[in-house]
Structure formats: C-alpha cells, structure tokens
Amino acid sequence: MKIFCVANQKGGVGKTTTTVNLAAGLAKVGQRVLLVDLDPQGNATMGSGVDKRALQPSVYDVLLESASITDAVVVPERLKEAHASYAVVGANRDLAGAEIELVGEERRERRLREALAQVQGDYDFVLIDCPPSLGLLTLNGLCAAQGVIVPMQCEYFALEGLADLVNTIKQVHANLNRDLQLIGLLRVMFDPRITLQQQVSEQLKAHYGAKVFDTIIPRNVRLAEAPSFGLPGVVFDPAAKGSKAFIEFAREIVERGLRR
C-alpha cells in the first residue's frame, strides 16, 4: 500500500484538485484508492460527492481515536456509477479543533499513521489532502506517508515556497518518519503560451531532474467547474484536456510506484 501526501505550504495551487482527480484517475486505471481529507475546509470531501455536513464519523474522530478508520470510510455512490470509485475518509469544520485538542496528547503526530495501519492491504494507494499550513494536521499526513506529491504552478513565488517545503520534508524524514521522501513535482494550471511559465518549468527540470513528473496538467475550465457539481473533473468531463492529463498522471504514478 503506497501512502502519498499531496502537500504545498502555498495556498491556491490546486492541491485538492490534484488529490481528487488523481484518486479518480487511479480508480479508473484499476487501482483501489482511499482518499483522506485532512483539510478542515473539507473541499476534497465535497469534491468527491460526499456531504461534509452529514459525516458521522469523520477524520476528526479517527485522529482523536473515538472511531476507527474503517468506521469513517464512505464510498460515494456517484463515483460508483462513473466507474471511478474510490473510498473517502472525509473532513469538516470539526477538524479545525483537532489541532488544539491534539497538542497535549501522546503520539499526536502519529495518529493517522497508526489508523492507516488497520487498513494495510485493503488499498493500493492512499492519498492524503493536506491543509496549506504546517500544523499538526499536515504533520500527521507527513508522518503517515511514504512520499509527497507537490502540485505547483510555474511561477517564481512558487519556487521560493518549494524550497521551504523540501526543507520541511527533510526535517520530518530526519526526526519523525524515515520512510518519507519527495516523490515528485507536478506542474499544474500550466499555460504554454506564457513565457515565464516555460522558463520556470525549465528551471524546475534543471534543478530537480527526475523528481519532476513528465505529466503536465494544463489550465482547464472544466477542472475548475467540476467541484461545484461535487465530482472530480475526471468524472465530470472525461473528455476535457485536464481530465485526460490526470488519467495520464495516474498511469505515471502507478509506474513510479512499481519501480520503487
């Protein structure tokens, strides 16, 4: 079972879009997938067709050990119908309180890792959608994962934020999770007509080499529209450029997973 975090300390870079569409893409290419939403906004939950207001229990209960992870798993009906079915452990506003409630607890950064050990073998991939800040929730994601997928726009400010994130990954690897490594950088919202984006893309490849995924996710209106319908773009409009790119990305992830 491969456990990957989708993380970036910069907000608005398409983390949730990446997580839900990669989950749907992996499901479409025959993988058993669990998505864990660690963001109190619950966007990955809603974007997977799950009503965050009706969650009982949620990932909050799993982290506070008042429910097991199997109790919290939901399989959205709408995804089953589209043959892109993956399981979801959802989040809602309750999760915002977990940061404070966990501070004084033992093993506070390992709660998710221990919970996921209970479903070892049930899934091929676990994808964790992290909030855009380095608090206890993101730390739980990083401690549970074997690797980090970083979605990023090809802009100069993104390069600065990336250096901070890579440093965080190194610190977590050294102190809390020896399995953790940077799996790769995913270029998202890419517009090849913009010279600056091409230049930053080339810089990324020059500096990070094979850590840059071959797949590029183009800027795509259909991907942006999909969450308002409570579906991943891959399900909402399979023919869209962005959806096809995420299917391609899912295949690349499977290949990389097999090579590791």
C-alpha positions in Angstrom: 0.0 0.0 0.0 1.5 3.3 -1.2 0.6 6.3 1.0 1.2 9.7 -0.6 0.6 13.2 0.8 -0.4 15.9 -1.6 1.1 19.0 0.0 2.2 22.5 -0.6 2.6 25.3 2.0 1.3 27.8 -0.5 -2.5 28.0 -0.8 -4.4 28.1 -4.1 -2.1 25.8 -6.1 -4.5 23.0 -6.8 -3.8 20.6 -4.0 -7.4 19.4 -3.7 -8.0 19.4 -7.4 -4.9 17.2 -7.7 -5.9 14.9 -4.9 -9.5 14.2 -6.1 -8.6 13.8 -9.7 -5.6 11.6 -9.1 -7.8 9.4 -6.9 -10.4 9.2 -9.6 -7.7 8.6 -12.2 -6.1 5.8 -10.2 -9.5 4.2 -9.7 -10.2 4.4 -13.5 -6.9 2.6 -14.2 -7.9 -0.2 -11.8 -6.4 0.7 -8.5 -8.0 0.5 -5.1 -7.8 4.0 -3.6 -8.5 5.7 -0.3 -8.6 9.5 -0.1 -8.1 11.0 3.4 -9.1 14.7 3.7 -7.0 16.4 6.3 -8.2 20.0 5.5 -10.9 21.4 7.8 -12.5 23.1 4.7 -13.5 19.7 3.5 -13.1 20.6 -0.1 -11.8 17.1 -1.1 -14.7 15.6 0.7 -17.3 17.7 -1.2 -15.4 17.4 -4.4 -15.7 13.6 -4.1 -19.5 13.8 -3.9 -19.7 13.4 0.0 -21.8 15.8 2.0 -19.3 17.0 4.7 -22.2 18.2 6.9 -23.6 14.7 7.2 -20.3 12.9 8.1 -20.6 10.6 11.1 -17.8 9.9 12.0 -15.1 11.9 10.2 -11.3 12.0 10.1 -11.6 14.2 13.3 -12.9 11.2 15.2 -10.2 9.0 13.8 -7.4 11.4 14.9 -8.9 11.7 18.4 -9.3 7.8 18.5 -13.0 7.9 19.1 -13.6 6.0 15.8 -11.6 3.5 13.7 -10.7 4.4 10.1 -13.0 1.7 8.8 -15.9 3.3 10.6 -15.2 6.6 8.9 -14.8 5.3 5.3 -17.5 6.4 2.8 -17.8 5.2 -0.8 -19.7 7.8 -2.9 -22.5 6.4 -5.0 -21.9 8.9 -7.8 -18.4 7.7 -8.3 -19.5 4.0 -8.5 -21.8 4.9 -11.3 -18.9 6.5 -13.3 -16.6 3.5 -12.7 -14.1 5.8 -10.9 -15.0 4.6 -7.4 -12.7 5.4 -4.5 -13.2 5.4 -0.7 -13.2 8.7 1.3 -12.4 9.5 4.9 -13.9 12.9 5.0 -13.3 16.2 6.9 -15.5 19.1 8.0 -15.2 22.1 10.3 -14.8 19.9 13.4 -11.3 19.1 12.2 -10.2 22.7 12.9 -10.4 21.9 16.6 -8.2 18.8 16.3 -5.1 21.0 16.0 -5.7 22.3 19.5 -7.1 19.2 21.1 -4.1 17.1 20.0 -1.4 19.4 21.3 -1.3 17.7 24.8 -1.9 14.2 23.5 0.7 11.4 23.3 1.7 10.2 19.8 -0.1 13.3 18.5 1.8 13.4 15.1 1.4 9.6 14.6 -2.4 9.2 15.0 -3.1 8.9 11.2 -0.2 6.6 10.6 -1.5 4.2 13.3 -5.0 4.4 12.0 -4.0 3.6 8.4 -2.1 0.5 9.6 -5.5 -1.0 10.3 -6.4 -1.0 6.5 -3.0 -2.2 5.3 -3.6 -4.4 2.3 -7.2 -3.0 1.6 -6.0 -0.4 -0.8 -3.3 0.1 -3.4 -3.0 3.8 -2.9 -3.8 6.2 0.0 -3.9 9.9 -1.0 -3.9 12.5 1.8 -5.0 16.0 1.1 -3.2 18.3 3.5 -4.1 21.9 4.5 -1.9 24.8 3.3 -0.1 25.2 6.6 2.5 23.2 8.6 0.5 22.4 11.7 -0.3 19.1 13.4 -2.7 18.0 10.7 -0.1 18.3 7.9 2.4 16.7 10.3 0.1 13.8 10.7 -0.1 13.4 6.9 3.7 13.6 6.5 4.3 11.1 9.3 1.8 8.7 7.7 3.1 8.9 4.2 6.0 7.3 2.3 6.1 10.2 -0.2 5.0 13.7 -1.0 3.5 14.8 -4.3 3.8 18.6 -4.7 1.5 20.3 -7.1 2.8 23.7 -8.2 2.3 26.5 -10.6 5.3 27.6 -12.7 5.7 31.0 -11.1 8.7 32.5 -9.3 6.9 32.8 -5.9 6.2 29.0 -6.1 9.9 28.3 -6.4 10.5 30.1 -3.1 7.8 28.1 -1.3 9.1 24.9 -2.8 12.4 25.3 -1.1 10.7 25.7 2.3 8.6 22.6 1.7 11.6 20.5 0.6 13.3 21.6 3.8 10.3 20.5 5.9 10.2 17.1 4.2 13.9 16.7 5.1 13.3 17.6 8.7 10.3 15.2 9.0 12.4 12.5 7.4 15.3 13.0 9.8 13.2 13.3 13.0 9.8 11.5 12.6 9.4 9.4 9.5 12.4 7.7 7.9 10.2 6.5 5.0 9.3 10.0 3.8 10.7 11.3 0.6 9.8 13.7 -2.2 8.0 11.6 -4.9 7.8 14.4 -7.4 6.7 17.8 -8.5 3.5 18.1 -10.6 3.2 21.2 -12.8 -0.4 22.3 -12.7 -2.5 25.1 -14.2 0.1 25.3 -17.0 -0.3 27.6 -19.9 2.5 27.0 -22.5 1.7 30.4 -24.1 3.2 32.2 -21.1 7.0 32.5 -21.5 7.5 32.9 -17.7 5.8 29.5 -17.0 8.0 27.8 -19.6 11.1 29.4 -18.0 10.2 28.2 -14.5 9.3 24.8 -15.8 12.8 24.5 -17.4 14.4 25.7 -14.1 12.5 23.0 -12.2 13.7 20.3 -14.5 17.3 21.6 -14.4 17.2 21.7 -10.5 15.1 18.6 -9.6 15.6 16.4 -12.7 13.7 13.1 -12.5 11.7 14.4 -9.5 9.6 16.5 -11.9 6.7 14.4 -13.3 6.5 14.0 -17.0 2.8 14.8 -17.0 1.8 18.4 -17.1 -1.7 19.5 -16.0 -3.0 22.3 -18.3 -5.1 25.2 -17.2 -8.6 23.9 -17.8 -12.0 25.4 -17.1 -13.8 22.1 -16.8 -11.5 21.0 -13.9 -12.4 24.3 -12.2 -16.1 23.8 -12.7 -16.2 20.2 -11.5 -16.2 20.8 -7.7 -19.4 22.8 -7.9 -21.1 19.6 -9.1 -19.5 17.6 -6.3 -17.4 15.5 -8.7 -13.7 15.2 -9.8 -13.1 16.6 -13.2 -12.1 13.1 -14.4 -15.7 12.0 -13.8 -17.5 15.3 -14.6 -16.0 15.6 -18.1 -13.7 12.7 -19.0 -13.0 14.2 -22.5 -11.6 17.5 -21.1 -7.9 18.2 -21.6 -7.3 18.4 -17.8 -9.1 15.1 -17.2 -7.1 13.3 -19.8 -3.9 14.7 -18.2 -4.9 13.4 -14.8 -5.5 9.9 -16.2 -2.0 10.1 -17.7 -0.7 11.2 -14.4 -2.4 8.3 -12.6 -0.6 5.9 -15.0 2.7 7.6 -14.3 2.2 7.3 -10.5 1.4 3.6 -10.9 4.6 3.1 -13.0 6.7 5.0 -10.5 5.1 3.1 -7.6 6.0 -0.2 -9.3 9.6 0.9 -9.8 10.1 1.9 -6.2 
